Every structure is written in C-alpha cells, then in structure tokens.
C-alpha cells in the first residue's frame, strides 16, 4: 500500500472517530502530493464541511472528485449532504435524485 493510501486510511479513521480537522490535514497532505488522488480529493471536500463548515470549499473539492471520477452515487450523495447543510435544499434534492438514478438501491441516498 502506498504512503498516500496509508494516509487516506488514517484520515478515514480520524473522520469516523470524530476528528474532522485531523482528517482534513491528512487529506490535504495527500492532495498536495497527488492532486488526482480521487479518494483524497473527494473526502477532502467532505472534511471541509465536517471540520469547519466551509461549504463552498467542500463543494469545490467534491465537484473536482466528480470531474476526476465521474458522477457516482457516493459522490452525489455526499454533495447533497453538503448542500443540505448549506441550506441549498433544492440543489441537494437534485443530487439525491441523480444518485438514485445511478444506483437505485444506494442506502445513503434513500
């Protein structure tokens, strides 16, 4: 496993443990080293929303992950969560609908 992937796994663990800022630091480091690391780019966006409620930055990074990796159910669902937290409910609903078109049984979108 590469150093980047080890850091991403650590960041995921930190995020699940409630240390969103620690996760943000790990993802930021990975993205600085490899700007196309899809998982790090995506979860960097999620971490911006979780750690500092920086929804604009969160959306930019999640959109970048969608540019790099396409529209996936998980990317669209996480984007919808960020949009909901930013009180952009109509946009969030559009993302959920798109996620369900891609994967109708996706549990996080249901």
URJO-V844599 format. One line per field, one symbol per residue. ss: DSSP state (H for helix, E for strand, L for the rest). phi: phi as a letter, one per 20 degrees, with the letter a starting at -180 (. if undefined). psi: psi as a letter, one per 20 degrees, with the letter a starting at -180 (. if undefined). Layout:
ss=???
phi=???
psi=???
This chain:
ss=LLHHHHHHHHHHHHHHLLLHHHHHHHHHHHHHHLLLLHHHHHHHHHHHHHHHLLHHHHHHHHHHHHHHHLLLHHHHHHHHHHHHHLLLHHHHHHHHHHHHHHLLLLHHHL
phi=.fgfffffffffffffeneffffgffffffffebfdfgfffffffgfgffeclefffgffffffffffdnedfffffffffffffemdfffffgffffffffbgdfffef
psi=prhghghgggggggghijmhhggggggggghhhnijogggggiggghgghgjknhghggghghghhghjrorggghghhhgghghjkmhghghgggggghhgnhjohhi.
